[in-house]
Amino acid sequence: ARVAIIQYLSKESVATNSALIQVTKLSKATVCQHIKELADAGLIAGTFTGNRHYYRLVPTAFERIENLKKVVGI
């Protein structure tokens, strides 16, 4: 699910919870937990506008992801 979220955010500049729920086909609570883990890892950031949360990849996330790929041999 986290990979799907990162892939989606790499194609779209921002996404709401609803969009990420549709992409992953998981419950709201599960998606929120994955978002929290990705945010804690410094890969995504969120903003709150009106009554919606918007998430985006942190600019350094691409570099971190590429370094991770090298470490795990992907």
HELIX and SHEET records of a PDB file:
HELIX    1   1 ARG A    2  LYS A   11  1                                  10    
HELIX    2   2 ASN A   17  THR A   24  1                                   8    
HELIX    3   3 LYS A   28  ASP A   40  1                                  13    
HELIX    4   4 ALA A   61  VAL A   72  1                                  12    
SHEET    1   A 3 ALA A  15  THR A  16  0                                        
SHEET    2   A 3 ARG A  52  LEU A  57 -1                                        
SHEET    3   A 3 ILE A  44  THR A  49 -1                                        
END                                                                             
